[in-house]
């Protein structure tokens, strides 16, 4: 299968300091992340929240409620989501970095602490973004499948050495995303994150 250079690979960062535990990860968003902004995500253990700080102004820009005692935090390789391990909540909260809202809560068992991401090709990362939008209820299963099927065709075309056809399927993906923005299924920020990721793949392929 065709492999792409990996642009992002983030592991975890967690810390336990006295009563209040802070886990800080400064994220510099690339082209696939909405708004292309820099953010720091700080877990506030006793408050069960995540503070979002603008590293450009060093000011608090959002406070996100999660489950009990968040501790570890990590950002997906494409910069689209922050995953937060909730120690006493026995869950992982998935925060959209485009909207700074929780889009999914995943039960994982007793006392999760740290998070790490394996490397993933850009198409797989884009599929994961769509799946998160389905899990968060932003897209219906049918809407998400329409996008994922197009990305599956991209991968199949690349496996067969059909780069031009793969470029065409990426164009169809972007058109579908724009349709979802126009009908209100996706916000402009959510849609642009998907479009930017698709365009990054197109640029890599020389479309």
Backbone as a ProteinNet text record, in pm:
[ID]
protein_1_A
[PRIMARY]
XXXXXXXXXXXXXXXXXXXXXXXXXXXXXXXXXXXXXXXXXXXXXXXXXXXXXXXXXXXXXXXXXXXXXXXXXXXXXXXXXXXXXXXXXXXXXXXXXXXXXXXXXXXXXXXXXXXXXXXXXXXXXXXXXXXXXXXXXXXXXXXXXXXXXXXXXXXXXXXXXXXXXXXXXXXXXXXXXXXXXXXXXXXXXXXXXXXXXXXXXXXXXXX
[TERTIARY]
84.8	0	87.9	49.3	125.6	137.8	260.7	283.4	312.6	276.8	300	394	472.5	556.8	471.2	519.5	443.5	485.4	391.7	421.8	406.9	319.8	297.5	301.3	367.4	359.7	375.8	266.4	268.7	247.5	326.4	301.7	227.8	246.3	165.3	245	171.7	235.1	142.2	185.3	101.4	185.5	130.7	205.8	113.8	169.8	90	163	104.5	166.9	69.3	96.3	16.3	-130.9	-218.9	-361.4	-409.2	-355.6	-399.5	-297.2	-343.1	-253.8	-271.7	-160.6	-165.6	-94.4	-157.9	-91.8	-97.7	16.5	21.5	83.9	14.8	70.5	45.8	151.2	135.7	127.9	24.2	-0.8	15	97	104.8	32.3	-82	-166.4	-108.4	-115.2	-72.9	-190.1	-172.2	-275.1	-403.6	-395.1	-515.8	-598	-549.2	-622.4	-698.2	-821.7	-906	-841.7	-850.8	-806.4	-655.6	-580.2	-433.3	-380.2	-432.6	-393.4	-310.1	-240	-165	-245	-246	-320.2	-240.9	-258.6	-206.9	-327.2	-324.9	-434.4	-384.5	-449.6	-406.2	-518.4	-489.5	-591.2	-592.2	-713.6	-734.1	-803.9	-723.7	-770.3	-887.2	-875.5	-981.1	-1105.3	-1090.2	-1204.4	-1273.4	-1210.8	-1265.1	-1288.5	-1191.8	-1200.1	-1064.7	-1068.2	-945.9	-944.1	-837.1	-821.3	-750.4	-801.6	-741.8	-680.6	-549.6	-476.2	-423.8	-441.2	-378.9	-232.6	-143.5	-1.5	45.1	-38.1	-3.2	-20.9	-125.3	-155.5	-138.9	-115.6	-106.2	-229	-344	-470.7	-558.3	-646.5	-741.9	-850.9	-871.5	-972	-1091.8	-1079.7	-1192.5	-1168.3	-1277.6	-1272.6	-1368.4	-1316.7	-1394.7	-1419.4	-1544.6	-1578.7	-1559.8	-1491.8	-1470.6	-1512.9	-1473.6	-1510.1	-1415.9	-1431.7	-1362.2	-1211.8	-1137.7	-993.3	-919.1	-929.6	-848.6	-701.2	-617.8	-475.3	-389.7	-396.7	-313.5	-384.5	-307.5	-365.7	-269.9	-326	-245.4	-327.3	-259	-323.3	-304.5	-410.4	-400.7	-295.9	-233.1	-127.2	-169.5	-298.1	-342.9	-384.1	-374.4	-405.4	-552.3	-639.6	-783.2	-851.5	-792.8	-859.7	-760.1	-806.8	-730.9	-797.7	-720.6	-771.2	-725.5	-820.8	-793.2	-827.9	-731	-754.4	-810.3	-928.2	-994.8	-973.8	-885.5	-839.2	-953	-1039.7	-1149.8	-1275.6	-1281	-1396.9	-1391.6	-1271.7	-1252.4	-1289	-1264.6	-1299.9	-1190.9	-1204.1	-1123.1	-1218.8	-1198.6	-1279	-1208.4	-1286.5	-1231.9	-1279.8	-1185.6	-1217.9	-1183	-1278.5	-1249.8	-1169.4	-1052	-970.8	-1025.1	-1116.8	-1178.2	-1282.5	-1353.6	-1464.2	-1441.5	-1336.4	-1310	-1432.5	-1493.9	-1605.8	-1578.8	-1638	-1624.1	-1716.7	-1659.5	-1737.9	-1759.4	-1687.7	-1706.9	-1646.5	-1704	-1650.7	-1639.3	-1518.7	-1490.9	-1460.6	-1543	-1510.9	-1387.8	-1289.1	-1167.1	-1125.9	-1201.4	-1162.7	-1102	-1049.9	-1011.2	-886.2	-896.7	-784.9	-692.7	-745	-656.6	-572.8	-448.5	-360.9	-295.3	-241.5	-161.9	-215.7	-183	-231.6	-114.4	-108.3	-7.8	-73.7	-28.9	-82.5	24.4	-15.8	72.6	74.2	174.6	179.9	68.3	21.2	-90.4	-75.9	-111.1	-102	-210.4	-192.4	-286.3	-430	-448.8	-585.9	-649.9	-574.8	-626.6	-660	-576.8	-603.2	-731.6	-752.8	-872.4	-997.4	-987.4	-1098.9	-1130.6	-1026.6	-1046.5	-1119.1	-1088.2	-1157.7	-1307.3	-1338.2	-1478.9	-1548	-1480.4	-1539.8	-1568.7	-1480.5	-1503.4	-1626.1	-1647.6	-1765.5	-1893.7	-1884.6	-1999.6	-2024.3	-1915.9	-1928.6	-1984.6	-1949.4	-1997.3	-2135.7	-2196.5	-2331.8	-2340.8	-2225.7	-2226.6	-2275.5	-2224.6	-2267.6	-2346.7	-2446	-2515.5	-2424.8	-2460.3	-2380.7	-2376.5	-2489.5	-2493.7	-2406.7	-2410.5	-2327.2	-2179.3	-2145.2	-2006.5	-1960.5	-2047.7	-2011.5	-1987.5	-2063.5	-2044.7	-1904	-1854.5	-1718.8	-1614.1	-1636.5	-1539.6	-1527.7	-1639.3	-1634.6	-1547.3	-1554.3	-1470.3	-1322.6	-1293.8	-1154.9	-1106.2	-1196.8	-1160.5	-1125.5	-1198	-1168.3	-1034.4	-1002.6	-871.1	-760.8	-772	-670.5	-661.7	-777.1	-778	-711.1	-739.5	-677.4	-526.4	-482.8	-339.2	-272.3	-341.8	-288.1	-265.5	-349.4	-340.2	-255.1	-191	-105.2	-180.1	-307.3	-390.1	-398.7	-291.1	-283.3	-388.1	-406.7	-504.3	-645.8	-679.1	-811.3	-825.4	-716.8	-718.8	-741.2	-676.6	-696	-842.6	-903.5	-1044.3	-1133.9	-1105.1	-1185.1	-1166.8	-1045.6	-1023.4	-1103.1	-1110.8	-1193.6	-1339.8	-1385.4	-1524	-1548.3	-1447.4	-1456.9	-1474.3	-1392.7	-1401.2	-1537.8	-1587	-1719.3	-1829.1	-1817.7	-1918.2	-1911.9	-1789.8	-1774.4	-1836.9	-1811.7	-1871.1	-2023.4	-2078.4	-2223.7	-2276.2	-2201.3	-2242.8	-2231.6	-2134	-2124.7	-2244.9	-2276.9	-2385.9	-2521.9	-2542	-2672.3	-2675.2	-2565.3	-2562.3	-2522.4	-2491	-2449.8	-2314.5	-2227.7	-2096.9	-2085.3	-2017.8	-1985.8	-1871.8	-1851.8	-1738.5	-1605.3	-1587.1	-1462.5	-1442.1	-1549.4	-1539.3	-1511.5	-1583.2	-1564	-1426.8	-1378.2	-1248.1	-1135.6	-1148.3	-1046.7	-1035.7	-1149.7	-1149	-1093.4	-1134.5	-1088.9	-937.7	-887.4	-743.5	-664.2	-715.2	-646.5	-646.8	-761	-769.1	-676.9	-671.8	-585.6	-437.7	-404.1	-266.3	-226.6	-320.2	-293.8	-281	-368.8	-362.9	-228.9	-183.9	-54.6	59.2	51	152.5	155.8	38.9	29	62.2	65.5	89	-36.7	-153.2	-278.5	-289.2
-119.7	0	124.1	226.3	348.9	411.6	452.2	515.6	663.3	745.4	887.8	928.1	1035.9	1084.6	1122.6	1092.6	1125.9	1263.9	1355.2	1493.2	1518.4	1437.3	1460.5	1327.4	1325.5	1208.8	1258	1256.1	1308.5	1193.7	1191.8	1095.9	1165.7	1121.3	1173.8	1265.9	1343.3	1424.8	1427.9	1375.9	1380.8	1419.2	1480.8	1516.5	1513.1	1476	1477.6	1564.5	1673.4	1767.6	1799.1	1747.7	1770.1	1742.3	1837.6	1812.2	1833.7	1936	1968.9	1917	1835.1	1778.4	1852	1891.1	1960.1	1875.2	1857	1792.1	1890.7	1927.3	2035.1	1987	2012.3	1982.4	2101.7	2161.6	2273.9	2219.6	2257.8	2203.2	2310.9	2286.4	2376.7	2309.9	2363.9	2301.3	2320.2	2214.5	2222.5	2251.7	2224	2261	2183.3	2065.7	1986	2026.9	2116.6	2156.5	2285.6	2288.9	2405.7	2530	2638.9	2771.6	2787.2	2680	2684.8	2769.5	2746	2823.2	2738.9	2805.1	2733.3	2734.1	2621.7	2605.8	2520.3	2547.6	2461.4	2404.1	2272.8	2205.5	2160.4	2211.7	2186.7	2116.2	1996.3	1926.1	1979.2	2004.2	2053.7	1943	1866.3	1740	1756.4	1844.9	1855.5	1926.1	2003.1	2073.7	1993.1	1882.5	1798.1	1878.8	1962.1	2042.4	2044.6	2091.2	2115.5	2263.2	2331.3	2471.3	2480.4	2566.3	2585.7	2725.9	2730	2855.6	2889.9	3014.2	3062.1	3089.8	3021.8	3045.3	3173.5	3229.1	3355.9	3472.7	3463	3573.1	3534	3402.8	3351.8	3388.6	3365.7	3390.1	3265.4	3249.6	3139.2	3168.4	3076	3099.1	3005.3	2898.6	2806.2	2717.8	2672.2	2573.3	2461.1	2340.2	2225.9	2129.2	2100	2004.5	1861.7	1779.8	1639.3	1554.4	1427	1339.8	1363.5	1286.3	1312.2	1289.9	1384.8	1379.9	1353	1444.7	1431.5	1444.8	1366	1371.1	1374	1270.5	1268	1332.3	1395.1	1454.6	1433.9	1406.9	1391.9	1440.6	1487.2	1540.8	1443.6	1421.5	1331.1	1382.4	1292.5	1334.5	1444.1	1447.7	1551.7	1680.4	1684.6	1805.3	1833.8	1742.3	1770.4	1744.8	1659	1621.8	1611	1649.4	1627.4	1512.7	1410.5	1296.7	1312.8	1303.7	1328.1	1203.5	1151.6	1036.2	1085.7	1035.1	1074.8	966.1	994.8	893.7	828.6	907.7	852.7	831.5	890.2	871.4	743.1	679.9	554.3	568.6	688	717.3	802.5	816.4	911.6	1007.1	1137.3	1239.6	1281.5	1295.7	1338.5	1481.2	1574.1	1715.7	1757.4	1816.2	1874.7	2002	2010.1	2130.2	2244.8	2214.5	2320.2	2396.7	2325.8	2387.1	2389.4	2317.3	2303.7	2253.6	2149.7	2081.7	1931.3	1861.1	1715.5	1653.8	1575.6	1513.1	1364.1	1307.1	1165.2	1137.6	1039.4	991.4	840.3	789	647.8	575.7	477.9	398.3	311.4	312.8	236.8	148.5	149.2	68.5	153.3	84.9	150.4	237	360.5	453.2	475.3	519.1	552.5	675.3	678.7	791.3	854.1	773.7	827.7	782.8	860	833.1	845.3	756.2	766.3	725.6	786.5	754.2	687.4	579.7	520.3	604.6	582.1	654.6	605.6	693.3	659.8	737.4	674.6	746	853.5	954.8	1066.6	1027	926.6	883.9	822.9	741	683.9	791.1	894.6	1004.4	1077.7	1096.8	1166.4	1083.2	952.9	864.2	873.6	880.1	890.9	1021.1	1129.8	1256.1	1242.4	1176.6	1157.2	1069.2	962.9	872.7	945.6	1037.9	1115.5	1205.1	1260	1343.7	1259.7	1134.3	1043	1011.3	976.8	938.8	1053.9	1175.4	1290.7	1336	1270.4	1304.5	1420.9	1470.8	1581.3	1533	1418.8	1357.2	1230.8	1201.9	1074.3	964.4	840.8	729.2	729	755.6	757.5	868.6	986.5	1096.5	1063.1	1007.4	970	862	764.4	656.4	709.1	811.1	869.2	926	987.7	1041.7	931.2	837.8	729.6	642.2	617.5	537.4	603.2	734.6	805.4	791.9	800.8	784.8	641.9	544.6	406.2	388.6	457.6	451.6	517.5	622.8	686.9	585.5	516.6	418.2	306.3	260.1	152.3	196.2	318	368.3	379.9	425.3	437.3	300.5	201.5	65.1	12.4	58.9	13.7	107.1	205.2	297	399.4	420.5	513.2	647.3	722.3	848.5	948.4	960.9	1057.9	1026.7	897.1	857.7	886.1	865.5	896	1045.7	1127.1	1272.2	1308.6	1239.1	1264.7	1231.2	1122.4	1083.9	1182.4	1236.2	1338.1	1464.3	1496.2	1610.1	1586.5	1462.5	1428.3	1437.6	1398.4	1409	1555.1	1642.7	1785.4	1841.6	1800.8	1847.8	1804.1	1680.7	1630.6	1706.6	1734.9	1812.9	1950.8	2014	2145.9	2138.7	2029.5	2012.6	2003.4	1933.7	1922.3	2056.7	2137	2272.3	2355.2	2346.1	2427.3	2390.9	2261.4	2222.4	2225.9	2271.8	2288.8	2165.3	2056.3	1935.2	1954.3	2032.2	2065.2	2216	2259.8	2401.4	2431.9	2558.3	2591.5	2544.4	2556.7	2512.5	2362.3	2285.9	2140.2	2096.5	2158.3	2122.2	2159.6	2277.5	2322.4	2233.2	2179.8	2087.2	1965.2	1913	1797.8	1836.6	1951.9	1997.2	2020	2083.1	2108.5	1978.1	1878.5	1749.4	1682.6	1689.2	1630.9	1704	1835.3	1912.3	1885.9	1857.5	1822.9	1691.5	1595.9	1468.7	1492.1	1576.3	1607.3	1671.5	1761.3	1826.2	1725.2	1631.9	1527.6	1440.1	1416.3	1332.3	1408.1	1540.5	1621	1636.5	1634.6	1646.9	1786
0	0	0	-68.8	-75	62.9	98.7	227.6	206.5	300.8	294.2	406.3	385.3	495.4	613.3	730.3	851.4	898.3	910.6	947.4	1096.6	1155.8	1298.3	1370.8	1484.1	1571.4	1713.5	1786.9	1924.2	2021.6	2127.5	2233.6	2346.7	2467.9	2577.4	2667.9	2747.3	2851.3	2971.2	3083.9	3203.8	3323.3	3423.3	3544.2	3663.4	3779.9	3903.3	4003.4	4040	4132.2	4245	4366	4484.8	4457.5	4492.1	4479.5	4337.2	4272.4	4137	4039.1	3945.6	3846.2	3714.9	3660.6	3532.6	3428.8	3315.6	3202.1	3088.3	3037.3	2938.9	2810.5	2703.8	2572.5	2484.2	2433.8	2343.3	2202.1	2132.6	2000.7	1895.9	1799.3	1685.8	1570.4	1531.4	1431.3	1292.7	1212.4	1073.4	983.5	854.9	758.5	779.3	841.5	857.9	978.1	1060	1179.5	1154.7	1207.9	1187.2	1244.9	1171.9	1211.8	1221.5	1207.8	1209.4	1325	1443.3	1560.4	1654.6	1745.1	1848.3	1976.8	2043.2	2167.1	2265.4	2392.3	2498.1	2572.1	2598.9	2668.5	2806	2910.3	3047.8	3123.2	3175	3252.5	3395.4	3445.5	3582.3	3659.9	3732.3	3788.3	3883.8	3981.4	4082.1	4028.6	3923.6	3865.1	3755.5	3712.9	3605	3477.2	3446.1	3324.2	3254.8	3130.3	3054.3	3017.2	3053.1	3017.6	2882.5	2795.3	2663.2	2660.5	2635.2	2639.1	2500.3	2459.7	2336.4	2365.2	2293.3	2315.5	2246.8	2161.3	2097.3	2193.4	2279.7	2371.7	2517.9	2542.4	2679.4	2762.1	2703	2771.9	2761.7	2859.5	2859.7	2757.6	2663.8	2559.3	2571.3	2648.9	2665.5	2787.1	2846.6	2953.7	2916.3	2907.1	2859.5	2974.9	3003.5	3108.9	3057.2	3135.5	3100.4	3220.1	3221.4	3332.8	3451.5	3558.3	3684.3	3674.7	3729.9	3744.3	3612.7	3518.7	3397.1	3431.4	3365	3397	3270.7	3187.3	3067.1	2949.7	2862.4	2742.1	2626	2509	2387.7	2269.5	2168.2	2048.9	1933.9	1856.3	1741.8	1643.1	1567.7	1475.2	1377.4	1341.7	1248.3	1319	1451	1525	1544.6	1504.5	1504.3	1638.5	1722	1846.2	1961.4	2080.6	2203.8	2278.6	2313.4	2389.6	2534.4	2626.7	2768.8	2849.7	2924.1	3011.3	3144.1	3182	3306.3	3411.4	3507.2	3603	3679.6	3742.7	3820.9	3738.2	3619.9	3533.4	3454.3	3451.2	3377.2	3229.7	3176.4	3037.5	2973.5	2842.7	2767.2	2697.5	2719.3	2652.5	2524.2	2417.4	2288.2	2262.8	2257.1	2238.6	2096.3	2026.7	1895.5	1915.5	1853.2	1867.5	1782	1691.8	1611.4	1691.3	1780.2	1854.7	2005	2051.2	2195.2	2270.5	2214.8	2278.3	2277.6	2374.5	2379.6	2275.1	2184.7	2078.9	2103.5	2199.2	2232.1	2369.2	2439.2	2566.3	2556.2	2574.4	2549.6	2680.6	2722.5	2841.5	2814.2	2905.1	2881	2999.2	3108	3222.5	3333.1	3434.2	3559	3543.5	3590.5	3613.7	3493.5	3381.1	3268.8	3302.9	3255.1	3288	3166	3077.9	2968.5	2833.2	2731.2	2595.3	2498.9	2401.2	2295.7	2164.4	2055.1	1923.3	1839.1	1770.2	1672.6	1546.3	1462.9	1336.7	1245.4	1160.4	1073.5	942.9	832.1	706.2	700.5	616.1	612.6	581.1	496.3	465.2	589.3	661.6	784.8	887.2	894.3	986.9	949.4	818.9	773.1	800.5	780.2	813.7	962.6	1046.3	1190.8	1226.5	1154.9	1178.4	1149.4	1037.7	1001.5	1104.8	1147	1245.9	1377.1	1415.5	1538	1523.7	1404.8	1380.9	1386.8	1342.7	1354.1	1501.9	1573.3	1714.6	1798.1	1760.4	1834.1	1794.6	1695.6	1653.4	1556.9	1510.7	1414.5	1278.5	1235.4	1110	1140.2	1058	1069	1016.4	1045.3	996.4	844.1	780.1	633.6	576.4	639.1	592.4	607.3	723.8	746.2	650	625.7	533.2	392.1	352.9	219.4	204.6	311	307.6	317.8	408.4	428.3	303.7	235.7	113	7	-2.1	-99.1	-62.9	66.7	108.8	87.1	104.1	74.3	-72.2	-158.4	-301.7	-333.5	-259.1	-277.8	-249.3	-135.9	-98.9	-202.5	-250.8	-349.4	-479.8	-522.9	-645.5	-630.4	-514.9	-491.8	-488.1	-430.6	-428.9	-570	-661.7	-801.2	-886.6	-822.4	-895.9	-978.6	-948.3	-1026.2	-953.5	-961	-886.5	-933.6	-1065.1	-1116.7	-1068.2	-1067	-1018.8	-870	-794.8	-651.5	-629.2	-712.7	-703.2	-729.2	-825.8	-855.1	-737.9	-669.3	-553	-437.9	-422.6	-320.5	-351.9	-482.4	-522.6	-489.8	-511	-478.9	-328.2	-249.8	-104.2	-63.1	-119.1	-85.9	-124.9	-241.5	-285.2	-188.4	-138.7	-44.2	87.5	132.3	255.9	238.9	125.4	100	100.2	48	49.2	191.8	278.6	418.5	491.2	452.6	510.4	466.4	338.1	283.1	341.3	373.3	428.9	582.1	642.8	787.4	866.3	799.3	871.5	939.9	877.9	934.2	948.5	1053.4	1064.2	966.9	930.4	843	900.4	1032.3	1093.2	1082.4	1110.5	1101.1	957.6	864	724.3	672.3	712.3	662.8	711.1	833.5	883.8	793.4	747.1	656.4	519.9	470.6	338.8	338.8	445.3	453.7	453.7	527.1	531.9	394.2	324.8	190.1	94.1	103.4	14	40.6	167.8	200	131.6	129	60.5	-89	-143.6	-288.1	-323.6	-240.5	-267.6	-263	-168.4	-156.8	-281.1	-338	-457.3	-585.5	-575.7	-695.4	-780.4	-717.9	-792.3	-855.7
[MASK]
+++++++++++++++++++++++++++++++++++++++++++++++++++++++++++++++++++++++++++++++++++++++++++++++++++++++++++++++++++++++++++++++++++++++++++++++++++++++++++++++++++++++++++++++++++++++++++++++++++++++++++++++

